[in-house]
Amino acid sequence: MNKFWIIVTQTYLSKLKTKVFFISTFLILAFLMIMVNFESIIGVFTGDEEQKVAVMDESGELSEYLVEQPTNQDVEMEVYTGSLEKGQSLVVDGDYAALVTIDLNDKGLPEVTFYAENIADSGLQTTIQQQLQQLKITLATSQLGIDQGEIAEILTPITLQKVSLSENVKTEEEFNQAQGIVYMMLILLYTFVIMYGSLIATDVATEKSSRVMEIIVSSVSPITHMFAKIIGIALLGLTQIGIFVLVGLIMLQSKTDEIGGLIESFGLHNASISIILYAILFFLLGFFLYATLAAMLGSLVSRVEEANQIVTPIVLLIMIGFFISIFGMNAPESQIVIITSYIPFFAPLIMFLRVGLVEVPIWEVLLSVGILIGTIILLAIIGAKVYKGAVLLYGKSNSFKDIKKAIQLTKKE
Amino acid sequence: MTLQLKNVTKRFGKNVAVNNLSLEIPNNEMFGFLGGNGAGKTTTFRMILGLLEKSAGEITWNGEKIDYQTSSIIGYLPEERGLYPKLKVQEQIIYLARLRGMGKKDAVNELEKWLERFKVPEYVDKKVEELSKGNQQKIQFISAIIHKPKLLILDEPFSGLDPINVEMLKEAVIDLKNAGTSIVFSSHRMEHVEELCEHLCILQKGNPVVQGSLRDIKRSFGKKNLIIHAEFPLDFLANYRGVVKHKQTRNGAILQITSEDVSQEIFQELQGKGFVRKFELEEPSLNDIFIEKVGASYE
């Protein structure tokens, strides 16, 4: 095995065995599980039994309407004929969740009082309010002599039929689907860069601060070492994503409905091959861009504690990119989105967003990818130089001035 | 099998770290590299290893350039010790050995042998951060020599060790030398260099001030030490012709004299003055030479 792969495997395996990797994978998985099973979990806590609500009809005219009301699945309205005091004490005893008294005012419309032990639970109030709103409409319209069917028609919200006049524009359905994928990719790249970028920087800084770096770079060239580190940690990240996908697929087997719904809402069920390929392309390019930067910055610091400080520019850059793309989700053709889709540090996010949401001429995509690849190569060259000098450079100052110092050190004079 | 440095110069901007250094280190030999702090020793080592680009000159091993292709024949113990604190000894040594082109099985066997020899076989599964500094140094030493390098560079190999461990490492170094490894090592401890090296070089601010075989250096230094223990005051010798230095001791005096002839004159002079317990003519120590050569330019 050549030295490059020895470093890749060592980096990969030693990180794979760490508690941090185990815990972060586990936490994210747990989070995903909770997301998928959110409804059933909420169900467990709210309990399966229906909440019974006593309804006192003080006008004596409403009971027939109340019985007709379609009851909400969690709330059962029960007509109550006892006294107000008795009803209130039943609520306190827990026989009913709430007591509602209804009377008619002089206009013949309902006036309602809501009694409950605790009026902080707005869920129940909202349900009752919605039910009684229906009652009010029914009452009012029947007084006016309007048919119920007509009412339903009037209340239906207006729908817009959207027709695009320019060619090559995605249909609305496609747009919505693409938004889901773009959103997922943005979040994935964002978290990945922040997590693994600082992991690379910390790893390099650890080797440098423990001074083992001098032995390493006397055995292999710093450039080999730097890229082997990046690849090793990239593989680690892909392993993590792989675990998520695997668990996702297993969950899909057991609970097709819930997850199917989730996948559908992200538009994954019939995503086109091209968008998935673009996602992979931009994801990898974005990762390597930031990873190279992280390795270079990590080589500048002398102590591990400073590694988190020095990756701040990376975090800022990816955050700016992320915010622009969130804005761009709803305005993919705005000037700022188009301009930033050529800036290498934002391109992986924003050009992908454009490609996903609107039709972008192929030359624009190629230009952006070209700039991106060019920047990666440039950064790799500078990074390797800085790396080579910086791993021998120890000192208190860890500012970006050290980049110059580090490059100086690799020169002949 | 020789390491050759020809007119090697290293400049950092205007600062000259190593100036026109030429050396030849033959096979099967230990070469001592001496110099005050900041004299350019580590810089020279880093140039030999290719970690630093030289400003001028040529460094070759058997007539060939040293680069990452040849890294498997080189062993390096840096002055600033460093290992992975969180890795177990075995994991770490195997990793470093494989980076020097060694097979995994070989590395495991060799490590076992060396740990046995250094009387610390139980450390194989310990994390480095759990070991004492001296023991970490043994592990570091193993990492430098496990792949049986042809050229071994040791930057201050014995600093921070107790006398027993110094002896242990010294023996290991001598064995390696006898097995055919060329060894370059730097030290501040003159007695180590005196004991181990046939050839040496003293650097002073990047300039080689003394260079050659230990015997020649001592001979050409000329001055000798004269130790006298006597039961009468020896003050009068301080201004004697040919006495360079005069140091009072509890039992008498130690004199530095320009040549052997002076000692004979002093011997005559002492006749009849009283009882002389000891009268010994000594070769100059490397320490004396170092202090004179390096100290002179401090003034």
Chai-1 contact restraints between the chains, C-beta under 6 A:
chainA,res_idxA,chainB,res_idxB,connection_type,confidence,min_distance_angstrom,max_distance_angstrom,comment,restraint_id
A,K3,B,L99,contact,1.0,0.0,6.0,A-B,restraint_1
A,I6,B,R98,contact,1.0,0.0,6.0,A-B,restraint_2
A,Q10,B,Y95,contact,1.0,0.0,6.0,A-B,restraint_3
A,S210,B,G82,contact,1.0,0.0,6.0,A-B,restraint_4
A,S210,B,P85,contact,1.0,0.0,6.0,A-B,restraint_5
A,R211,B,E80,contact,1.0,0.0,6.0,A-B,restraint_6
A,R211,B,G82,contact,1.0,0.0,6.0,A-B,restraint_7
A,V212,B,G82,contact,1.0,0.0,6.0,A-B,restraint_8
A,V212,B,L83,contact,1.0,0.0,6.0,A-B,restraint_9
A,V212,B,Y84,contact,1.0,0.0,6.0,A-B,restraint_10
A,E214,B,P78,contact,1.0,0.0,6.0,A-B,restraint_11
A,S218,B,L49,contact,1.0,0.0,6.0,A-B,restraint_12
A,S218,B,Y76,contact,1.0,0.0,6.0,A-B,restraint_13
A,S219,B,S71,contact,1.0,0.0,6.0,A-B,restraint_14
A,S219,B,L99,contact,1.0,0.0,6.0,A-B,restraint_15
A,S219,B,R100,contact,1.0,0.0,6.0,A-B,restraint_16
A,V220,B,L99,contact,1.0,0.0,6.0,A-B,restraint_17
A,S221,B,Y68,contact,1.0,0.0,6.0,A-B,restraint_18
A,K412,B,E53,contact,1.0,0.0,6.0,A-B,restraint_19
A,K412,B,S55,contact,1.0,0.0,6.0,A-B,restraint_20
A,E413,B,R11,contact,1.0,0.0,6.0,A-B,restraint_21
A,E413,B,S55,contact,1.0,0.0,6.0,A-B,restraint_22
